Amino acid sequence: MIERIMEYGFTFLAGAFLIKLCDWFLAKKQREIANLQEQLKTLYGRLHFLVSQNQQCFKQGKKVTKAHLEESEGRQFPQENFQEVRAEADTSISVSNDYSRLVKDNNAQIRKLLEEIWHLIDEDDVEVFVGFLDNHTRMNVEAGDGASNRLPPSIARRLDPIFSCLPDSWREWIASGRQRENGWII
């Protein structure tokens, strides 16, 4: 009889241990899910919005430039219309530059976001964001406001190019919501 009671006791303790172990694993998974949800809501969702805006600004700026070139390419303009043609060109360039300024403003927001909530950056993405921050810094320092801080073209050509947006591969990944290598899904 004592053996039977001990057997039931051990079975009960083993069951209680397994329940506690399952609760611990479940709580751990719930914390991971909560962290991922916070990461997506607070960081990656905002980044996707800003990066998507940048894509649209680039596309529209290119459309304006292309339309202007198509309109003016190969045409002979009479000398008396020079001021009118020049004004149209300046307006087209100004509109295209306005789209570039919007990208610059969005990039400043991306930088601020990354600096404020850097702890939410997935470790696999750190290198991408470090590269973005490096390019953003170079854009501000080397290109400046477009006039006063601009490097001479002969010097700028000797430096690596400056990219004004996140790499296409990262942008495509975040937009498509593909499964990550470590198993979590957006």
ZAMARGU-4260 file (C-alpha; in steps of 0.2 Angstrom, whole numbers, plus 5000, padded with zeros to 4 digits):
<rodrens>
0) 5000/5000/5000 | 5014/5012/5004 | 5022/5008/4987 | 5006/5012/4979 | 5004/5029/4988
5) 5023/5033/4984 | 5019/5028/4965 | 5004/5040/4965 | 5014/5054/4974 | 5028/5053/4961
10) 5016/5052/4947 | 5007/5068/4954 | 5024/5077/4956 | 5030/5072/4939 | 5013/5078/4931
15) 5015/5094/4941 | 5033/5097/4935 | 5027/5094/4917 | 5013/5106/4919 | 5025/5119/4926
20) 5038/5116/4912 | 5024/5118/4899 | 5018/5134/4908 | 5036/5141/4907 | 5038/5137/4889
25) 5021/5144/4885 | 5025/5160/4895 | 5042/5161/4886 | 5034/5160/4869 | 5021/5173/4873
30) 5035/5185/4878 | 5043/5182/4862 | 5027/5185/4852 | 5024/5201/4862 | 5041/5207/4858
35) 5039/5203/4840 | 5022/5212/4839 | 5030/5227/4847 | 5044/5226/4835 | 5033/5226/4820
40) 5021/5239/4827 | 5033/5251/4833 | 5048/5249/4821 | 5045/5239/4806 | 5028/5245/4802
45) 5033/5264/4803 | 5049/5260/4792 | 5038/5251/4779 | 5027/5266/4778 | 5041/5279/4776
50) 5051/5267/4764 | 5035/5265/4753 | 5033/5284/4753 | 5051/5286/4747 | 5048/5273/4733
55) 5033/5283/4727 | 5043/5300/4728 | 5057/5293/4718 | 5045/5286/4705 | 5036/5302/4703
60) 5052/5313/4703 | 5058/5302/4689 | 5042/5303/4679 | 5043/5322/4680 | 5061/5322/4674
65) 5057/5310/4660 | 5041/5320/4655 | 5052/5336/4654 | 5065/5328/4644 | 5053/5320/4632
70) 5045/5337/4630 | 5060/5346/4627 | 5072/5334/4619 | 5077/5337/4601 | 5066/5353/4599
75) 5073/5369/4592 | 5067/5384/4603 | 5067/5401/4595 | 5078/5413/4604 | 5063/5424/4608
80) 5055/5410/4618 | 5071/5406/4629 | 5064/5414/4645 | 5048/5404/4643 | 5057/5388/4640
85) 5069/5391/4654 | 5055/5394/4666 | 5047/5378/4661 | 5063/5369/4664 | 5066/5377/4681
90) 5049/5372/4686 | 5051/5354/4681 | 5068/5353/4690 | 5060/5362/4705 | 5046/5349/4706
95) 5058/5334/4704 | 5069/5342/4718 | 5053/5344/4729 | 5051/5325/4728 | 5069/5323/4733
100) 5067/5334/4748 | 5052/5323/4754 | 5064/5308/4753 | 5077/5318/4763 | 5064/5322/4776
105) 5058/5304/4777 | 5076/5298/4779 | 5078/5310/4794 | 5062/5302/4801 | 5069/5285/4798
110) 5086/5290/4807 | 5076/5297/4822 | 5066/5281/4823 | 5081/5270/4822 | 5090/5280/4835
115) 5075/5281/4847 | 5070/5263/4847 | 5086/5254/4841 | 5083/5240/4854 | 5069/5234/4843
120) 5080/5231/4827 | 5081/5213/4823 | 5100/5207/4824 | 5099/5201/4806 | 5095/5219/4801
125) 5108/5229/4811 | 5121/5229/4797 | 5108/5236/4784 | 5102/5250/4796 | 5120/5254/4800
130) 5123/5256/4782 | 5108/5267/4780 | 5114/5278/4794 | 5131/5280/4787 | 5124/5285/4770
135) 5112/5297/4778 | 5126/5305/4788 | 5137/5306/4772 | 5122/5314/4763 | 5120/5327/4776
140) 5139/5331/4778 | 5145/5329/4760 | 5130/5335/4750 | 5124/5347/4764 | 5110/5359/4758
145) 5115/5356/4740 | 5125/5371/4739 | 5136/5377/4753 | 5143/5360/4759 | 5144/5352/4742
150) 5160/5343/4738 | 5168/5348/4722 | 5163/5335/4709 | 5181/5330/4706 | 5182/5325/4724
155) 5165/5317/4725 | 5168/5306/4710 | 5183/5298/4720 | 5172/5293/4735 | 5160/5279/4736
160) 5142/5283/4730 | 5129/5289/4743 | 5113/5279/4743 | 5098/5289/4749 | 5087/5274/4754
165) 5087/5257/4761 | 5093/5243/4750 | 5080/5236/4738 | 5082/5218/4745 | 5077/5224/4763
170) 5063/5235/4756 | 5057/5220/4746 | 5058/5209/4761 | 5048/5220/4772 | 5035/5223/4759
175) 5032/5205/4755 | 5031/5199/4773 | 5042/5183/4768 | 5046/5171/4782 | 5062/5175/4791
180) 5076/5162/4792 | 5073/5161/4811 | 5055/5156/4809 | 5045/5171/4813 | 5033/5178/4800
185) 5027/5196/4797
</rodrens>
